[in-house]
Amino acid sequence: MVVGSDISRYPNTPRPTCRGYLHKRTQSAILKGWRKRWFVLKHNGYLQYYKHKKDEGKCRPLEVTKLEGAEIGVDTSLGKPFVFKCVPQSGNRIFYFCATSNQEMKRWLEAMDKAVHP
């Protein structure tokens, strides 16, 4: 795996198409609510996330999800602004994300849409 710090040694490696903090809805048996996570959408259509920005390239992602064929879109069912969801083809999981602004939400939706329909 090539990480940001290796870019100078591998100049032809595509950079991630989108990265930044989003809040991810947690629905585990113990924890419920929103957790701030560092998301990276790779050029190959895989979305991965880390606990913190500094973990990218140093730790394994907490999860990696293939977006190709996923269903994405704005979600108003949670009564919170700037929420969108992603339903990957594989698995029976729904990801709910919350951006900090409408502009940030649109940036992620556009990038994810390109990954969904390569």
N, CA, C and O of each residue as an XYZ file, in Angstrom:
472
protein
N       0.846     -1.177      0.000
C       0.000      0.000      0.000
C       0.893      1.242      0.000
O       1.868      1.315      0.748
N       0.560      2.183     -0.818
C       1.320      3.428     -0.896
C       0.575      4.487     -0.100
O      -0.633      4.661     -0.261
N       1.288      5.184      0.746
C       0.654      6.206      1.572
C       1.177      7.581      1.202
O       2.150      7.706      0.459
N       0.526      8.611      1.724
C       0.863      9.995      1.378
C       2.330     10.331      1.489
O       2.863     11.059      0.652
N       2.988      9.817      2.502
C       4.397     10.151      2.701
C       5.294      9.509      1.637
O       6.442      9.918      1.465
N       4.774      8.510      0.928
C       5.553      7.832     -0.110
C       5.344      8.428     -1.497
O       5.936      7.950     -2.464
N       4.515      9.459     -1.613
C       4.167     10.029     -2.916
C       5.407     10.449     -3.702
O       5.482     10.230     -4.911
N       6.374     11.049     -3.018
C       7.560     11.518     -3.742
C       8.348     10.357     -4.353
O       8.974     10.510     -5.402
N       8.312      9.212     -3.700
C       9.018      8.042     -4.234
C       8.209      7.347     -5.327
O       8.768      6.653     -6.177
N       6.890      7.540     -5.298
C       5.997      6.917     -6.283
C       5.123      7.997     -6.909
O       3.927      8.061     -6.621
N       5.693      8.847     -7.757
C       4.949     10.009     -8.255
C       3.745      9.661     -9.130
O       2.854     10.495     -9.294
N       3.695      8.460     -9.694
C       2.571      8.088    -10.566
C       1.417      7.446     -9.808
O       0.423      7.050    -10.418
N       1.533      7.339     -8.504
C       0.462      6.766     -7.700
C      -0.661      7.787     -7.578
O      -0.433      8.910     -7.127
N      -1.883      7.402     -7.980
C      -2.987      8.368     -7.870
C      -3.271      8.725     -6.412
O      -3.258      7.864     -5.533
N      -3.523      9.989     -6.179
C      -3.888     10.435     -4.836
C      -5.354     10.062     -4.580
O      -6.115      9.857     -5.526
N      -5.750      9.974     -3.304
C      -7.160      9.706     -3.015
C      -8.047     10.770     -3.659
O      -7.655     11.932     -3.770
N      -9.234     10.368     -4.078
C     -10.126     11.314     -4.733
C     -10.802     12.241     -3.726
O     -11.194     13.354     -4.076
N     -10.942     11.792     -2.485
C     -11.592     12.622     -1.473
C     -11.127     12.148     -0.103
O     -10.989     10.948      0.137
N     -10.888     13.098      0.790
C     -10.515     12.738      2.157
C     -10.953     13.847      3.088
O     -11.031     15.013      2.698
N     -11.236     13.473      4.316
C     -11.627     14.469      5.304
C     -12.411     13.846      6.444
O     -12.732     12.657      6.431
N     -12.708     14.675      7.424
C     -13.476     14.203      8.575
C     -14.965     14.212      8.257
O     -15.486     15.151      7.655
N     -15.630     13.152      8.673
C     -17.082     13.046      8.644
C     -17.501     12.423      9.972
O     -16.705     11.745     10.622
N     -18.725     12.649     10.366
C     -19.263     11.939     11.519
C     -20.002     10.717     10.991
O     -20.819     10.822     10.076
N     -19.713      9.568     11.570
C     -20.335      8.312     11.160
C     -21.258      7.849     12.277
O     -20.884      7.846     13.450
N     -22.457      7.461     11.899
C     -23.414      6.999     12.899
C     -22.998      5.622     13.395
O     -22.703      4.723     12.606
N     -22.981      5.475     14.692
C     -22.616      4.209     15.315
C     -23.875      3.526     15.816
O     -24.688      4.132     16.514
N     -24.030      2.267     15.455
C     -25.222      1.526     15.833
C     -24.887      0.207     16.522
O     -25.641     -0.759     16.408
N     -23.765      0.158     17.234
C     -23.407     -1.095     17.898
C     -24.311     -1.311     19.110
O     -25.044     -0.412     19.523
N     -24.246     -2.496     19.660
C     -25.079     -2.827     20.819
C     -24.732     -1.955     22.026
O     -25.595     -1.648     22.849
N     -23.468     -1.563     22.123
C     -23.011     -0.791     23.280
C     -23.074      0.710     23.014
O     -23.590      1.469     23.834
N     -22.541      1.139     21.854
C     -22.458      2.561     21.529
C     -23.490      2.962     20.496
O     -23.691      2.273     19.496
N     -24.132      4.068     20.747
C     -25.035      4.646     19.750
C     -24.709      6.126     19.677
O     -24.362      6.738     20.688
N     -24.817      6.704     18.493
C     -24.529      8.121     18.344
C     -23.636      8.366     17.142
O     -23.586      7.549     16.223
N     -22.934      9.481     17.147
C     -22.098      9.888     16.024
C     -20.640      9.959     16.452
O     -20.322     10.521     17.500
N     -19.765      9.396     15.651
C     -18.322      9.408     15.928
C     -17.598     10.099     14.782
O     -17.845      9.807     13.611
N     -16.709     11.011     15.127
C     -15.904     11.708     14.125
C     -14.794     10.767     13.665
O     -14.036     10.241     14.480
N     -14.707     10.560     12.343
C     -13.708      9.669     11.773
C     -13.075     10.315     10.551
O     -13.698     11.155      9.901
N     -11.857      9.936     10.234
C     -11.119     10.425      9.068
C     -11.378      9.457      7.917
O     -10.984      8.293      7.981
N     -12.041      9.940      6.861
C     -12.393      9.102      5.720
C     -11.493      9.386      4.529
O     -11.108     10.528      4.277
N     -11.167      8.325      3.802
C     -10.356      8.426      2.601
C     -11.049      7.614      1.516
O     -11.246      6.407      1.660
N     -11.419      8.288      0.425
C     -11.997      7.608     -0.727
C     -10.887      7.458     -1.753
O     -10.413      8.443     -2.318
N     -10.478      6.225     -1.987
C      -9.362      5.946     -2.885
C      -9.804      5.999     -4.341
O     -10.989      5.876     -4.650
N      -8.820      6.187     -5.242
C      -9.096      6.250     -6.678
C      -9.706      4.947     -7.188
O     -10.356      4.951     -8.234
N      -9.516      3.829     -6.477
C     -10.048      2.533     -6.916
C     -11.479      2.283     -6.428
O     -12.019      1.194     -6.622
N     -12.090      3.286     -5.798
C     -13.484      3.157     -5.383
C     -13.681      2.567     -3.999
O     -14.808      2.245     -3.622
N     -12.609      2.420     -3.236
C     -12.724      1.897     -1.872
C     -12.735      3.056     -0.876
O     -11.905      3.963     -0.940
N     -13.693      3.001      0.043
C     -13.803      3.994      1.101
C     -13.258      3.363      2.376
O     -13.694      2.288      2.785
N     -12.313      4.035      2.988
C     -11.772      3.522      4.247
C     -11.777      4.633      5.270
O     -11.776      5.817      4.933
N     -11.782      4.227      6.529
C     -11.746      5.267      7.551
C     -10.872      4.872      8.725
O     -10.616      3.699      8.997
N     -10.429      5.922      9.404
C      -9.522      5.807     10.544
C     -10.104      6.602     11.702
O     -10.995      7.432     11.521
N      -9.589      6.337     12.882
C     -10.030      7.087     14.048
C      -9.589      8.551     13.933
O     -10.354      9.462     14.251
N      -8.339      8.770     13.473
C      -7.782     10.119     13.370
C      -7.051     10.284     12.039
O      -6.638      9.301     11.424
N      -6.897     11.528     11.602
C      -6.180     11.839     10.369
C      -4.752     11.290     10.411
O      -4.258     10.761      9.415
N      -4.097     11.416     11.555
C      -2.703     10.980     11.675
C      -2.542      9.458     11.524
O      -1.429      8.979     11.307
N      -3.626      8.704     11.634
C      -3.553      7.238     11.513
C      -3.426      6.785     10.060
O      -2.967      5.674      9.796
N      -3.834      7.643      9.112
C      -3.776      7.273      7.694
C      -2.326      6.980      7.309
O      -1.448      7.824      7.492
N      -2.082      5.803      6.787
C      -0.739      5.421      6.380
C       0.100      4.816      7.491
O       1.138      4.208      7.226
N      -0.340      4.977      8.737
C       0.411      4.413      9.860
C      -0.291      3.185     10.441
O       0.362      2.250     10.905
N      -1.610      3.196     10.413
C      -2.400      2.100     10.967
C      -3.270      1.506      9.859
O      -3.470      2.107      8.803
N      -3.768      0.327     10.135
C      -4.745     -0.258      9.212
C      -6.054      0.523      9.360
O      -6.387      0.974     10.456
N      -6.801      0.683      8.250
C      -8.098      1.368      8.384
C      -9.025      0.570      9.303
O      -8.904     -0.652      9.401
N      -9.937      1.252      9.965
C     -10.910      0.572     10.823
C     -11.845     -0.274      9.967
O     -12.319     -1.325     10.397
N     -12.101      0.195      8.758
C     -12.951     -0.551      7.828
C     -12.675     -0.085      6.409
O     -12.309      1.068      6.181
N     -12.855     -0.990      5.460
C     -12.701     -0.683      4.040
C     -13.955     -1.186      3.337
O     -14.345     -2.341      3.511
N     -14.581     -0.333      2.550
C     -15.825     -0.680      1.861
C     -15.717     -0.326      0.392
O     -15.292      0.773      0.037
N     -16.105     -1.267     -0.463
C     -16.120     -1.015     -1.902
C     -17.412     -0.277     -2.247
O     -18.503     -0.722     -1.890
N     -17.281      0.861     -2.946
C     -18.463      1.671     -3.248
C     -19.110      1.339     -4.588
O     -20.252      1.731     -4.824
N     -18.416      0.630     -5.468
C     -18.984      0.343     -6.784
C     -20.341     -0.341     -6.643
O     -20.470     -1.364     -5.971
N     -21.347      0.241     -7.289
C     -22.701     -0.313     -7.249
C     -23.485      0.045     -6.002
O     -24.632     -0.378     -5.859
N     -22.897      0.812     -5.096
C     -23.592      1.182     -3.855
C     -24.687      2.203     -4.149
O     -24.700      2.855     -5.194
N     -25.585      2.315     -3.209
C     -26.652      3.312     -3.300
C     -26.275      4.440     -2.346
O     -26.078      4.203     -1.154
N     -26.173      5.659     -2.856
C     -25.824      6.796     -1.990
C     -26.825      7.918     -2.199
O     -27.441      8.028     -3.259
N     -26.979      8.742     -1.187
C     -27.870      9.892     -1.330
C     -28.103     10.594     -0.019
O     -27.745     10.093      1.047
N     -28.708     11.760     -0.109
C     -29.045     12.563      1.060
C     -30.097     11.814      1.873
O     -30.962     11.142      1.311
N     -30.018     11.932      3.184
C     -30.981     11.263      4.052
C     -31.556     12.279      5.036
O     -30.813     12.950      5.753
N     -32.875     12.384      5.064
C     -33.527     13.336      5.969
C     -34.242     12.621      7.116
O     -34.834     13.273      7.976
N     -34.192     11.286      7.136
C     -34.949     10.519      8.127
C     -34.443     10.703      9.558
O     -35.183     10.431     10.503
N     -33.214     11.154      9.738
C     -32.649     11.281     11.087
C     -32.854     12.672     11.684
O     -32.501     12.916     12.838
N     -33.424     13.582     10.896
C     -33.727     14.921     11.398
C     -32.495     15.760     11.706
O     -32.537     16.647     12.558
N     -31.412     15.481     11.019
C     -30.153     16.196     11.234
C     -29.715     16.752      9.890
O     -29.887     16.079      8.874
N     -29.147     17.968      9.845
C     -28.711     18.504      8.546
C     -27.425     17.837      8.056
O     -26.636     17.322      8.848
N     -27.232     17.856      6.746
C     -26.011     17.394      6.070
C     -25.747     15.895      6.251
O     -24.595     15.462      6.256
N     -26.805     15.114      6.397
C     -26.661     13.663      6.546
C     -26.880     12.996      5.196
O     -27.802     13.342      4.456
N     -26.022     12.041      4.891
C     -26.200     11.226      3.691
C     -25.875      9.790      4.039
O     -25.186      9.510      5.020
N     -26.383      8.881      3.215
C     -26.166      7.474      3.524
C     -25.551      6.746      2.347
O     -25.605      7.198      1.203
N     -24.970      5.613      2.663
C     -24.347      4.757      1.665
C     -24.748      3.322      1.974
O     -24.555      2.834      3.088
N     -25.311      2.653      0.971
C     -25.696      1.254      1.120
C     -24.869      0.445      0.119
O     -25.245      0.341     -1.049
N     -23.739     -0.134      0.567
C     -22.895     -0.912     -0.347
C     -23.622     -2.156     -0.864
O     -24.499     -2.703     -0.196
N     -23.238     -2.591     -2.070
C     -23.842     -3.792     -2.656
C     -23.540     -5.006     -1.797
O     -24.408     -5.844     -1.552
N     -22.296     -5.090     -1.344
C     -21.904     -6.246     -0.535
C     -22.269     -5.994      0.920
O     -22.023     -4.912      1.453
N     -22.838     -6.969      1.540
C     -23.196     -6.827      2.949
C     -24.562     -6.202      3.127
O     -25.171     -5.721      2.172
N     -25.032     -6.215      4.350
C     -26.376     -5.703      4.636
C     -26.288     -4.506      5.579
O     -27.112     -4.347      6.480
N     -25.288     -3.679      5.361
C     -25.029     -2.559      6.245
C     -25.397     -1.240      5.582
O     -25.242     -1.084      4.371
N     -25.875     -0.307      6.364
C     -26.125      1.049      5.878
C     -25.221      1.983      6.666
O     -25.233      1.984      7.897
N     -24.438      2.780      5.944
C     -23.587      3.778      6.584
C     -24.316      5.111      6.544
O     -24.825      5.516      5.499
N     -24.366      5.789      7.677
C     -24.889      7.141      7.738
C     -23.731      8.074      8.070
O     -22.997      7.856      9.034
N     -23.579      9.120      7.253
C     -22.509     10.096      7.444
C     -23.123     11.461      7.659
O     -24.197     11.760      7.138
N     -22.433     12.291      8.432
C     -22.874     13.671      8.640
C     -21.696     14.590      8.356
O     -20.647     14.483      8.991
N     -21.875     15.487      7.406
C     -20.832     16.458      7.050
C     -21.027     17.724      7.874
O     -22.051     17.898      8.535
N     -20.035     18.601      7.828
C     -20.106     19.832      8.619
C     -20.847     20.954      7.896
O     -21.221     21.950      8.515
N     -21.062     20.795      6.575
C     -21.762     21.825      5.812
C     -22.400     21.192      4.575
O     -22.094     20.054      4.218
N     -23.276     21.932      3.939
C     -23.906     21.460      2.716
C     -22.855     21.296      1.616
O     -22.905     20.342      0.839
N     -21.915     22.219      1.555
C     -20.849     22.173      0.552
C     -19.994     20.908      0.733
O     -19.654     20.236     -0.241
N     -19.657     20.598      1.971
C     -18.852     19.408      2.284
C     -19.630     18.135      1.920
O     -19.062     17.188      1.377
N     -20.914     18.127      2.220
C     -21.761     16.978      1.884
C     -21.784     16.772      0.370
O     -21.656     15.645     -0.107
N     -21.948     17.862     -0.383
C     -21.979     17.757     -1.852
C     -20.652     17.248     -2.401
O     -20.625     16.460     -3.347
N     -19.541     17.705     -1.799
C     -18.209     17.261     -2.233
C     -18.084     15.739     -2.091
O     -17.596     15.057     -2.992
N     -18.534     15.224     -0.945
C     -18.458     13.782     -0.710
C     -19.423     13.023     -1.620
O     -19.062     11.982     -2.168
N     -20.628     13.525     -1.784
C     -21.609     12.836     -2.639
C     -21.118     12.762     -4.082
O     -21.287     11.732     -4.733
N     -20.513     13.838     -4.595
C     -19.983     13.825     -5.955
C     -18.858     12.806     -6.098
O     -18.827     12.033     -7.056
N     -17.935     12.810     -5.140
C     -16.808     11.868     -5.196
C     -17.298     10.428     -5.074
O     -16.818      9.545     -5.784
N     -18.244     10.194     -4.181
C     -18.771      8.836     -3.997
C     -19.551      8.378     -5.226
O     -19.500      7.209     -5.607
N     -20.272      9.314     -5.840
C     -21.034      8.974     -7.043
C     -20.112      8.485     -8.148
O     -20.457      7.553     -8.874
N     -18.933      9.110     -8.286
C     -17.962      8.681     -9.284
C     -17.432      7.281     -8.964
O     -17.149      6.494     -9.868
N     -17.300      6.980     -7.672
C     -16.827      5.652     -7.256
C     -17.913      4.593     -7.454
O     -17.616      3.436     -7.749
N     -19.161      4.998     -7.290
C     -20.281      4.071     -7.460
C     -20.440      3.677     -8.921
O     -20.726      2.519     -9.224
N     -20.256      4.634     -9.832
C     -20.392      4.424    -11.277
C     -19.070      4.699    -11.970
O     -18.914      5.738    -12.611
N     -18.096      3.770    -11.849
C     -16.770      4.052    -12.431
C     -16.792      4.112    -13.952
O     -15.756      4.340    -14.576
